[in-house]
Amino acid sequence: MSGVISSSLARKFVMALSGLFLVIFLVLHVTINLASVISPEFFNEASHFMGYNPIVQYAMQPILILGVIVHFVMGFVLEYQNRAARGVSYAKYQGSANAPWVSRNMIYSGLVVLAFLGLHFYDFWVHEMVYKYVEAKPEDPTRYYAETVEKFAPFWRTVLYVVSFVLLSLHLWHGFQSSFQSMGVNNKYTSGIKTFTKLFAVLVPLAFAFIAVYHHLNPITH
């Protein structure tokens, strides 16, 4: 039994650590993307740097992909363990008396976020790989802003992105704060950490949604 508990705690720790790593990526990602609203020129420069810098491409990018895989695999494993440990459903379901709705449905919000990541990788990462390695087009440091705005031209894609960001917010609402708990952080700063994580869970997805809607409403006209 102690081995099972230790194994479960280790998986929770790994999942929490990978989640915190992905949160750092979200901060970098939303910062660069906000530049597309404020300064298209800077957005082009930053995107070109990220797209051609060898450290980013051959070190940070594989680590990011590995972090995504580890986080979601651990999530599925822990969900399976939790369901197996319960054995049977609650004799009487008592809603939030058992656990908050968000925490009880982390696996579902996570699945939607994972599906969204698939779309996002297809829209941007796959496009980038095709541009550079399949079509072998020359470098164009000015192309990124126009390509980004073009992606949000269809109404359905913009709506899909916004809905996904709402689910990301719900996922972060519980997951970000619980990551610190899983890593054993429980001290005088716990209350402040909880407040910070809740604000982060609202503001960062809101910023992403704003960027999508802004570019949909402000297409490039020729």
Beta strands, then each sheet from edge to edge (+ up, - down):
end
